[in-house]
Amino acid sequence: MLVQTPAALKARFNIDIHPNSEVVAIQPKQKQLIVQNDIEKYTMGYDKLILAPGAKPVLPVIPGLDTAKTLFTLRSVPNADVIMNQIESNQPQTATIIGAGFIGLEMAENLAHRGIRVTIVEKASHVLPSFDEEMAAIIQKELKEQDITLWTNASAVAFKEKGKKIVLDNDQVLQSDLVILSVGVQPENSLAKAADIELGLQGGILVNE
């Protein structure tokens, strides 16, 4: 919707778009969806249904996570808007990124460009764990040159003071005005589970060949 409008897609491809609408339930036997928009809840029939809900951020079980007021995840444009509003409203001086994957590193870069002192905490022995250590070393050198603090082989084990204090498993305690949790994603399967659609071992929707 950033580059197209419902009207343009309808005119070009004859596709009906329902913006600001969420499917809240699937009724497979009736071949119906329950849809909620800003005004009402309504049903919509279908012949074939494609489920493409994507992924949602992993939220590990960490003491204090549920009471952290300055902790955010980043998966969508609305998530980014919330983080930007937090930065503009509260002017954080320090930020901690939990997880040094692609999203974590991009967040570190953007926060550092805004003059915020950034610390990255990564459970693996180097950033971008899916990459070889030799390639990650180049990135870690750049992080150091940009005055970004990096803790590897470290995990957050507790959040205190509503997220302002982060306790690591190496006994380090970090003070942070802003925390971005970026430790991976998992299948967004809540609709499928509620509709008794068969799931795979990792929670993804089971498909055939």
Backbone as CSV, one residue per row, in Angstrom:
resi,resn,N_x,N_y,N_z,CA_x,CA_y,CA_z,C_x,C_y,C_z
1,MET,0.811,-1.217,0.000,0.000,0.000,0.000,0.847,1.271,0.000
2,LEU,2.168,1.107,0.163,3.024,2.288,0.095,3.203,2.763,-1.341
3,VAL,3.087,1.854,-2.300,3.346,2.218,-3.698,2.112,2.082,-4.586
4,GLN,1.007,1.551,-4.045,-0.214,1.378,-4.819,-1.407,1.830,-3.992
5,THR,-2.526,2.008,-4.649,-3.776,2.316,-3.961,-4.783,1.219,-4.281
6,PRO,-5.785,1.021,-3.417,-6.831,0.040,-3.741,-7.494,0.327,-5.084
7,ALA,-7.725,1.594,-5.375,-8.380,1.950,-6.640,-7.517,1.576,-7.840
8,ALA,-6.196,1.816,-7.739,-5.306,1.500,-8.851,-5.228,-0.008,-9.091
9,LEU,-5.187,-0.789,-8.021,-5.134,-2.247,-8.170,-6.447,-2.789,-8.731
10,LYS,-7.550,-2.179,-8.338,-8.848,-2.591,-8.880,-8.920,-2.287,-10.375
11,ALA,-8.462,-1.103,-10.762,-8.525,-0.701,-12.166,-7.601,-1.535,-13.039
12,ARG,-6.430,-1.862,-12.523,-5.438,-2.549,-13.362,-5.616,-4.064,-13.377
13,PHE,-5.940,-4.649,-12.209,-5.970,-6.115,-12.107,-7.334,-6.672,-11.695
14,ASN,-8.326,-5.786,-11.450,-9.635,-6.208,-10.956,-9.510,-6.960,-9.626
15,ILE,-8.643,-6.467,-8.762,-8.448,-7.044,-7.431,-9.167,-6.171,-6.411
16,ASP,-9.980,-6.792,-5.585,-10.654,-6.066,-4.501,-9.737,-6.006,-3.291
17,ILE,-9.439,-4.813,-2.836,-8.575,-4.597,-1.680,-9.420,-4.108,-0.508
18,HIS,-9.193,-4.685,0.649,-9.891,-4.251,1.861,-8.862,-3.687,2.837
19,PRO,-8.529,-2.405,2.711,-7.525,-1.839,3.613,-8.082,-1.665,5.031
20,ASN,-7.186,-1.546,5.994,-7.564,-1.357,7.404,-8.522,-2.444,7.881
21,SER,-8.329,-3.642,7.349,-9.197,-4.770,7.693,-8.348,-5.957,8.132
22,GLU,-8.869,-6.702,9.094,-8.131,-7.856,9.608,-9.049,-9.074,9.643
23,VAL,-8.564,-10.182,9.099,-9.291,-11.445,9.242,-9.062,-11.944,10.666
24,VAL,-10.147,-12.075,11.424,-10.018,-12.476,12.830,-10.378,-13.934,13.044
25,ALA,-10.991,-14.565,12.037,-11.317,-15.991,12.166,-11.569,-16.585,10.791
26,ILE,-11.271,-17.878,10.683,-11.562,-18.647,9.468,-12.589,-19.712,9.826
27,GLN,-13.604,-19.880,8.985,-14.601,-20.934,9.162,-14.529,-21.859,7.951
28,PRO,-13.622,-22.847,8.006,-13.364,-23.682,6.814,-14.597,-24.427,6.303
29,LYS,-15.438,-24.942,7.211,-16.600,-25.717,6.758,-17.575,-24.855,5.967
30,GLN,-17.750,-23.619,6.416,-18.642,-22.698,5.704,-17.940,-21.948,4.583
31,LYS,-16.633,-22.122,4.487,-15.810,-21.374,3.538,-16.059,-19.875,3.683
32,GLN,-15.878,-19.414,4.929,-16.101,-18.017,5.235,-14.971,-17.465,6.093
33,LEU,-14.772,-16.145,5.986,-13.850,-15.417,6.839,-14.649,-14.429,7.672
34,ILE,-14.202,-14.207,8.902,-14.748,-13.136,9.731,-13.738,-11.991,9.668
35,VAL,-14.184,-10.839,9.198,-13.299,-9.704,8.959,-13.707,-8.535,9.860
36,GLN,-12.717,-7.888,10.453,-12.955,-6.722,11.297,-12.268,-5.513,10.685
37,ASN,-13.026,-4.431,10.496,-12.413,-3.176,10.058,-12.647,-2.098,11.112
38,ASP,-12.420,-0.866,10.765,-12.553,0.210,11.753,-14.001,0.453,12.178
39,ILE,-14.947,-0.041,11.390,-16.353,0.274,11.646,-17.166,-0.945,12.068
40,GLU,-16.897,-2.082,11.433,-17.786,-3.234,11.640,-17.032,-4.555,11.516
41,LYS,-17.751,-5.615,11.889,-17.281,-6.977,11.684,-18.234,-7.637,10.692
42,TYR,-17.670,-8.294,9.666,-18.523,-8.864,8.628,-17.931,-10.190,8.139
43,THR,-18.730,-10.951,7.395,-18.262,-12.221,6.842,-17.970,-12.060,5.359
44,MET,-17.063,-12.902,4.879,-16.686,-12.893,3.468,-16.496,-14.347,3.040
45,GLY,-17.164,-14.735,1.951,-17.038,-16.098,1.471,-15.849,-16.272,0.541
46,TYR,-15.426,-17.533,0.352,-14.317,-17.824,-0.564,-14.496,-19.208,-1.169
47,ASP,-13.881,-19.411,-2.338,-13.790,-20.748,-2.933,-12.460,-21.389,-2.573
48,LYS,-11.397,-20.623,-2.722,-10.058,-21.061,-2.329,-9.474,-20.011,-1.391
49,LEU,-8.711,-20.458,-0.425,-8.131,-19.536,0.548,-6.622,-19.738,0.604
50,ILE,-5.881,-18.673,0.415,-4.422,-18.710,0.548,-4.048,-17.996,1.850
51,LEU,-3.352,-18.690,2.699,-2.876,-18.100,3.947,-1.425,-17.659,3.756
52,ALA,-1.196,-16.361,3.862,0.157,-15.812,3.723,0.408,-14.796,4.830
53,PRO,0.278,-15.233,6.104,0.396,-14.272,7.211,1.838,-13.909,7.567
54,GLY,2.794,-14.625,6.996,4.193,-14.284,7.266,4.652,-14.717,8.643
55,ALA,5.469,-13.878,9.249,6.098,-14.231,10.528,5.841,-13.146,11.558
56,LYS,6.105,-13.490,12.805,6.015,-12.530,13.904,7.294,-12.632,14.729
57,PRO,7.677,-11.560,15.419,8.924,-11.604,16.190,8.866,-12.638,17.307
58,VAL,9.997,-13.268,17.546,10.131,-14.166,18.698,10.210,-13.314,19.964
59,LEU,9.399,-13.660,20.951,9.448,-12.992,22.249,9.844,-14.028,23.294
60,PRO,11.132,-14.118,23.625,11.578,-15.127,24.580,11.018,-14.869,25.974
61,VAL,10.980,-15.919,26.765,10.513,-15.793,28.155,11.677,-15.291,29.002
62,ILE,11.656,-13.996,29.316,12.700,-13.363,30.111,12.032,-12.588,31.240
63,PRO,12.454,-12.784,32.476,11.854,-12.028,33.583,11.916,-10.522,33.341
64,GLY,10.786,-9.863,33.546,10.725,-8.419,33.379,10.362,-7.959,31.991
65,LEU,10.311,-8.888,31.036,10.009,-8.501,29.648,8.598,-7.913,29.534
66,ASP,7.661,-8.482,30.274,6.265,-8.044,30.163,6.010,-6.672,30.779
67,THR,6.926,-6.203,31.613,6.738,-4.884,32.237,7.658,-3.816,31.634
68,ALA,8.452,-4.197,30.641,9.375,-3.237,30.024,8.593,-2.232,29.187
69,LYS,8.754,-0.962,29.484,7.997,0.098,28.810,8.727,0.685,27.605
70,THR,10.027,0.446,27.530,10.812,1.047,26.445,11.405,-0.023,25.531
71,LEU,10.732,-1.180,25.468,11.212,-2.298,24.657,10.292,-2.479,23.459
72,PHE,10.893,-2.651,22.265,10.120,-2.739,21.031,10.669,-3.849,20.140
73,THR,9.814,-4.361,19.274,10.242,-5.261,18.202,9.990,-4.540,16.878
74,LEU,10.674,-5.000,15.839,10.532,-4.374,14.522,10.273,-5.446,13.477
75,ARG,9.042,-5.420,12.932,8.702,-6.380,11.890,7.961,-5.713,10.735
76,SER,7.331,-4.547,11.036,6.477,-3.912,10.038,6.681,-2.403,10.058
77,VAL,6.083,-1.743,9.065,6.149,-0.281,9.010,5.485,0.344,10.244
78,PRO,4.309,-0.132,10.689,3.745,0.426,11.927,4.670,0.277,13.138
79,ASN,5.392,-0.846,13.224,6.378,-1.002,14.302,7.416,0.104,14.234
80,ALA,7.898,0.395,13.017,8.903,1.447,12.842,8.351,2.802,13.254
81,ASP,7.077,3.053,12.944,6.442,4.319,13.335,6.406,4.471,14.848
82,VAL,6.090,3.382,15.550,6.030,3.425,17.016,7.403,3.739,17.589
83,ILE,8.446,3.104,17.035,9.811,3.349,17.518,10.216,4.799,17.248
84,MET,9.901,5.296,16.064,10.231,6.682,15.727,9.530,7.665,16.660
85,ASN,8.264,7.402,16.962,7.523,8.270,17.883,8.152,8.264,19.268
86,GLN,8.610,7.075,19.701,9.264,6.959,20.999,10.549,7.788,21.034
87,ILE,11.316,7.720,19.945,12.575,8.465,19.877,12.312,9.966,19.884
88,GLU,11.352,10.399,19.073,11.076,11.832,18.971,10.461,12.398,20.255
89,SER,9.675,11.569,20.952,9.007,12.044,22.168,9.941,12.049,23.378
90,ASN,10.832,11.053,23.469,11.620,10.882,24.688,13.109,11.161,24.528
91,GLN,13.560,11.342,23.271,14.965,11.676,23.015,15.938,10.769,23.782
92,PRO,15.884,9.459,23.547,16.787,8.545,24.263,18.251,8.825,23.940
93,GLN,19.097,8.695,24.934,20.536,8.878,24.760,21.252,7.565,24.482
94,THR,20.670,6.457,24.970,21.292,5.145,24.805,20.261,4.147,24.290
95,ALA,20.733,3.184,23.511,19.856,2.138,22.981,20.600,0.816,22.985
96,THR,19.880,-0.256,23.277,20.454,-1.599,23.250,19.686,-2.450,22.257
97,ILE,20.411,-3.111,21.379,19.822,-4.025,20.401,20.111,-5.440,20.867
98,ILE,19.072,-6.228,21.125,19.237,-7.632,21.497,19.107,-8.456,20.227
99,GLY,20.230,-8.949,19.716,20.226,-9.714,18.476,20.934,-8.978,17.363
100,ALA,21.919,-9.621,16.739,22.731,-8.971,15.708,22.527,-9.607,14.345
101,GLY,21.262,-9.855,14.007,20.933,-10.278,12.655,20.790,-9.061,11.751
102,PHE,20.141,-9.244,10.600,20.008,-8.145,9.641,19.242,-6.957,10.234
103,ILE,18.087,-7.241,10.848,17.274,-6.141,11.382,18.000,-5.463,12.535
104,GLY,18.632,-6.247,13.404,19.360,-5.670,14.523,20.466,-4.735,14.080
105,LEU,21.211,-5.130,13.059,22.311,-4.290,12.581,21.790,-3.034,11.873
106,GLU,20.703,-3.182,11.119,20.147,-1.990,10.475,19.618,-0.996,11.513
107,MET,19.027,-1.520,12.578,18.570,-0.641,13.654,19.756,0.046,14.315
108,ALA,20.828,-0.701,14.550,22.017,-0.119,15.174,22.560,1.026,14.320
109,GLU,22.616,0.814,13.011,23.125,1.847,12.106,22.258,3.105,12.159
110,ASN,20.946,2.911,12.078,20.047,4.062,12.041,20.013,4.814,13.368
111,LEU,20.055,4.096,14.474,20.065,4.760,15.780,21.372,5.524,15.981
112,ALA,22.492,4.922,15.558,23.789,5.599,15.691,23.820,6.875,14.866
113,HIS,23.199,6.844,13.681,23.144,8.042,12.836,22.363,9.178,13.499
114,ARG,21.477,8.817,14.419,20.705,9.830,15.135,21.435,10.332,16.384
115,GLY,22.666,9.882,16.562,23.455,10.345,17.700,23.202,9.586,18.987
116,ILE,22.531,8.450,18.905,22.249,7.637,20.084,23.397,6.642,20.294
117,ARG,23.848,6.491,21.545,24.905,5.530,21.856,24.306,4.123,21.848
118,VAL,24.840,3.264,20.981,24.231,1.954,20.731,25.098,0.829,21.276
119,THR,24.435,-0.135,21.920,25.077,-1.377,22.348,24.329,-2.542,21.715
120,ILE,25.078,-3.495,21.167,24.489,-4.703,20.587,24.844,-5.898,21.464
121,VAL,23.839,-6.735,21.745,24.054,-7.964,22.506,23.686,-9.142,21.607
122,GLU,24.641,-10.044,21.385,24.423,-11.182,20.487,24.827,-12.482,21.193
123,LYS,23.931,-13.457,21.150,24.169,-14.740,21.818,25.283,-15.542,21.158
124,ALA,25.418,-15.424,19.844,26.445,-16.165,19.111,27.816,-15.515,19.306
125,SER,28.829,-16.137,18.718,30.195,-15.645,18.889,30.525,-14.471,17.991
126,HIS,29.628,-14.147,17.036,29.861,-13.002,16.149,28.532,-12.509,15.612
127,VAL,28.537,-11.305,15.037,27.320,-10.762,14.441,26.962,-11.558,13.188
128,LEU,25.712,-11.427,12.753,25.213,-12.187,11.607,25.619,-13.658,11.725
129,PRO,25.059,-14.382,12.688,25.471,-15.766,12.945,25.391,-16.689,11.737
130,SER,24.527,-16.362,10.755,24.413,-17.215,9.568,25.582,-17.027,8.608
131,PHE,26.408,-15.996,8.842,27.574,-15.744,8.001,28.807,-16.398,8.604
132,ASP,29.840,-16.576,7.762,31.122,-17.064,8.271,31.750,-16.018,9.180
133,GLU,32.548,-16.500,10.121,33.160,-15.600,11.102,34.078,-14.588,10.425
134,GLU,34.741,-14.997,9.328,35.653,-14.085,8.638,34.897,-12.902,8.034
135,MET,33.705,-13.150,7.515,32.898,-12.067,6.953,32.342,-11.183,8.065
136,ALA,31.923,-11.821,9.158,31.381,-11.057,10.280,32.436,-10.144,10.890
137,ALA,33.694,-10.564,10.824,34.776,-9.763,11.415,34.877,-8.388,10.743
138,ILE,34.602,-8.329,9.447,34.646,-7.049,8.732,33.573,-6.112,9.284
139,ILE,32.382,-6.672,9.520,31.279,-5.865,10.052,31.582,-5.426,11.479
140,GLN,32.152,-6.329,12.270,32.462,-5.986,13.661,33.518,-4.887,13.739
141,LYS,34.432,-4.882,12.794,35.436,-3.812,12.740,34.762,-2.474,12.448
142,GLU,33.795,-2.493,11.535,33.063,-1.270,11.204,32.241,-0.781,12.399
143,LEU,31.617,-1.704,13.111,30.846,-1.332,14.305,31.738,-0.626,15.323
144,LYS,32.930,-1.171,15.527,33.867,-0.569,16.478,34.262,0.836,16.029
145,GLU,34.502,1.000,14.720,34.892,2.319,14.202,33.752,3.334,14.341
146,GLN,32.528,2.851,14.407,31.366,3.738,14.571,30.994,3.908,16.044
147,ASP,31.871,3.453,16.943,31.655,3.576,18.392,30.407,2.855,18.873
148,ILE,30.081,1.754,18.223,28.981,0.901,18.672,29.569,-0.225,19.529
149,THR,29.064,-0.344,20.743,29.561,-1.378,21.662,28.936,-2.720,21.302
150,LEU,29.739,-3.771,21.290,29.257,-5.105,20.919,29.604,-6.114,22.010
151,TRP,28.589,-6.807,22.492,28.778,-7.933,23.411,28.363,-9.205,22.681
152,THR,29.321,-10.105,22.412,28.995,-11.399,21.821,29.057,-12.475,22.908
153,ASN,28.566,-13.674,22.572,28.471,-14.761,23.560,27.737,-14.279,24.813
154,ALA,26.716,-13.469,24.612,25.983,-12.888,25.739,24.491,-12.851,25.425
155,SER,23.688,-13.045,26.468,22.238,-13.010,26.336,21.638,-12.195,27.469
156,ALA,20.505,-11.595,27.198,19.757,-10.913,28.249,19.006,-11.957,29.065
157,VAL,19.148,-11.908,30.376,18.476,-12.877,31.249,17.418,-12.212,32.130
158,ALA,17.412,-10.886,32.182,16.394,-10.188,32.967,16.324,-8.721,32.567
159,PHE,15.128,-8.166,32.671,14.922,-6.733,32.489,14.401,-6.164,33.810
160,LYS,15.003,-5.071,34.245,14.595,-4.439,35.492,14.287,-2.973,35.251
161,GLU,13.655,-2.352,36.232,13.301,-0.926,36.157,12.534,-0.611,34.875
162,LYS,11.526,-1.461,34.591,10.659,-1.296,33.420,11.440,-1.268,32.111
163,GLY,12.504,-2.065,32.056,13.292,-2.203,30.839,14.509,-1.320,30.765
164,LYS,14.661,-0.411,31.708,15.799,0.520,31.688,17.116,-0.179,32.044
165,LYS,17.030,-1.295,32.761,18.231,-2.018,33.168,18.158,-3.434,32.603
166,ILE,19.225,-3.841,31.897,19.283,-5.161,31.261,20.397,-5.971,31.904
167,VAL,20.049,-7.138,32.435,21.024,-8.024,33.059,21.421,-9.090,32.046
168,LEU,22.729,-9.228,31.797,23.232,-10.226,30.854,23.720,-11.461,31.605
169,ASP,23.843,-12.575,30.865,24.287,-13.815,31.508,25.775,-13.832,31.807
170,ASN,26.505,-12.784,31.409,27.927,-12.672,31.779,28.114,-11.719,32.966
171,ASP,26.999,-11.463,33.667,26.979,-10.621,34.875,27.097,-9.127,34.575
172,GLN,27.139,-8.750,33.313,27.121,-7.329,32.969,25.699,-6.780,33.136
173,VAL,25.603,-5.539,33.548,24.312,-4.859,33.665,24.362,-3.600,32.796
174,LEU,23.443,-3.487,31.850,23.420,-2.362,30.927,22.279,-1.416,31.283
175,GLN,22.541,-0.128,31.228,21.506,0.889,31.368,21.126,1.357,29.961
176,SER,19.832,1.393,29.667,19.422,1.717,28.299,18.090,2.452,28.299
177,ASP,18.017,3.528,27.535,16.773,4.290,27.397,15.807,3.633,26.423
178,LEU,16.346,2.797,25.530,15.551,2.169,24.479,16.108,0.782,24.213
179,VAL,15.230,-0.206,24.053,15.659,-1.583,23.765,14.905,-2.080,22.539
180,ILE,15.649,-2.619,21.571,15.048,-3.257,20.399,15.337,-4.752,20.493
181,LEU,14.283,-5.557,20.561,14.428,-7.007,20.644,14.360,-7.577,19.240
182,SER,15.445,-8.183,18.791,15.544,-8.679,17.415,16.231,-10.034,17.414
183,VAL,15.542,-11.025,17.979,16.161,-12.345,18.161,15.569,-13.396,17.231
184,GLY,14.905,-12.950,16.174,14.390,-13.899,15.196,12.887,-13.829,15.051
185,VAL,12.366,-14.671,14.157,10.931,-14.689,13.888,10.403,-16.114,13.978
186,GLN,9.087,-16.208,14.113,8.398,-17.490,14.108,7.138,-17.360,13.266
187,PRO,6.571,-18.479,12.794,5.388,-18.380,11.936,4.232,-17.686,12.646
188,GLU,3.559,-16.810,11.917,2.335,-16.189,12.426,1.195,-17.160,12.135
189,ASN,0.895,-18.036,13.079,-0.032,-19.141,12.809,-1.299,-19.096,13.648
190,SER,-1.585,-17.967,14.301,-2.714,-17.918,15.218,-4.041,-18.207,14.508
191,LEU,-4.246,-17.642,13.309,-5.478,-17.915,12.561,-5.592,-19.385,12.193
192,ALA,-4.480,-19.951,11.724,-4.478,-21.354,11.314,-4.752,-22.276,12.495
193,LYS,-4.132,-21.999,13.628,-4.351,-22.820,14.826,-5.812,-22.770,15.253
194,ALA,-6.389,-21.573,15.259,-7.778,-21.426,15.690,-8.739,-22.158,14.754
195,ALA,-8.342,-22.313,13.480,-9.189,-22.987,12.499,-8.864,-24.474,12.381
196,ASP,-8.007,-24.968,13.294,-7.599,-26.387,13.301,-6.924,-26.811,12.008
197,ILE,-6.207,-25.897,11.377,-5.416,-26.235,10.193,-4.132,-26.900,10.662
198,GLU,-3.731,-27.963,9.983,-2.588,-28.760,10.441,-1.282,-27.965,10.337
199,LEU,-0.494,-28.035,11.395,0.767,-27.314,11.458,1.938,-28.284,11.448
200,GLY,3.107,-27.785,10.999,4.320,-28.587,10.991,5.043,-28.530,12.325
201,LEU,6.216,-29.142,12.365,6.964,-29.259,13.612,7.352,-27.905,14.192
202,GLN,7.692,-26.943,13.316,8.105,-25.626,13.781,6.960,-24.627,13.876
203,GLY,5.729,-25.122,13.719,4.578,-24.239,13.848,4.114,-23.622,12.549
204,GLY,4.812,-23.901,11.454,4.392,-23.388,10.155,3.214,-24.163,9.621
205,ILE,2.461,-23.572,8.697,1.317,-24.240,8.097,1.817,-25.375,7.207
206,LEU,1.323,-26.569,7.464,1.769,-27.750,6.710,1.243,-27.687,5.285
207,VAL,2.111,-27.904,4.322,1.718,-27.874,2.912,2.084,-29.199,2.238
208,ASN,1.479,-29.452,1.088,1.839,-30.658,0.339,2.910,-30.331,-0.693
209,GLU,3.247,-31.296,-1.526,4.309,-31.070,-2.487,3.933,-30.030,-3.542
